[in-house]
């Protein structure tokens, strides 16, 4: 059985440590060979917009733009459908490789055999 990690990050610049922890765990899991799906919800949604991760700063933390790039290179990144709509963001507003999907897709990924879901 292969293991996978589904991470939902609900915080953005409003809770920078929690936000960065989610991206850090996603990148570390990918570096360890784990299949990772990172979901951006709430204020984290903004980091799917080009250039936004580059403006994020947290002392003593890996740059968010680097963590985001590693997730895009080796994992999957999804923006919540409702969160995107509330921010008037469409697929064309997002970084290439980021998809928009809703709760049914999150549930499907989270309950697969071998999956572990984390929410930050």
N, C-alpha and C positions, 0 to 999 in steps of 0.2 A: 504494500500500500504506500503510495507517495503522499507526502504531507503538503498541505498548502496553507497559506496564511492570508486571510482577508482582513484588511485593516481599514477602519472607517475613522477619518479624522474630522471632527466637528468644529475644531478651533482654528482660528487664523491669527491675525495680528492682535486680536483681542485676548488671546492666551498663548503667547509665543512659545513658552516652554512645552506646553502640551502639544502644540502643533509640531514643533521640531522633534519631539520624542517620537511621534508617529512616523514621520519621514525617516528618522534615524533607524528605527526598528525595521521599517520596510527595506531600507538599503542594506542593513546588516543581514537580514534574512536572505535577500537576493544574493549577497556575497557568499552566503553559506550554501547556496544551491536550492533554496526553498522557492517554490512557486508563490509569487506574491501578487495580490490584487489590492491596490490602494484606492479607496473611495474618498473623494473630497466632498464634504457636505458643509452646510452652514457657511461660516466665514472662510473656511478653507477653500471653498469653491473658487475664490479669487485667484488662487495660485495656479489654476489651469489657464489663466489668461497670460499671453506672452508678456514677459517683462516684469510681472508682479513678484515672482519669487526672488528676483534679483534685488528688490528693494527691502526684503525681509532681513532684519539683523537681530541676532541673539548672541551676546558675548559667550565665548568659550564653546560655541556650537559649530558644527560643520555648516557651511553655507547652504541654505535651503535650495538654491538653484542647482547646486551640485547633487544634492540628494534626489531632487526631482528628476534630474537628468538620468541618474542611475536607475531609478524606477522605470522611467520611460524606455530605457535601453534594454532592460531585462525582465520587466514585469508588465502589469497592466494598470492603467489609471482611468478612473471613472468619475464623472461628476454626476451628482444626483439630479434627476430630471426636474424636480420641483425647485431645488436650490438654484439651478441654472435659470429657470423661468422667473423666479422671484428677483433675480439680478439682471433680468432681460439679456441673458447670454444664450447664444445659439452655438451650434457646432462650429460655425465659421469664426467665432470669437475665441476659440480655444486653441491651445498648442496642438500641433499635429501629433496624433497618436493618442489623444485623450478622447474618450467616448462619453456620451451622455446616456445614462440608463437609470431605471427606477428601482423601487423597492423589490419588485419580484425578482429582478436579476441579482440584487444583493442577497436576498434570501436563498436563491438557488445556489450561488457560490458558497454561501456560509454553511449550508447543510450537506454539501457534498461529503462523501466518505473521505476521511483524512483531513478535513478542513478545520481550521481553528480561526475564530473571528475575534478580533480585538477592536475596542472602540476607545478613541482618545478624544 
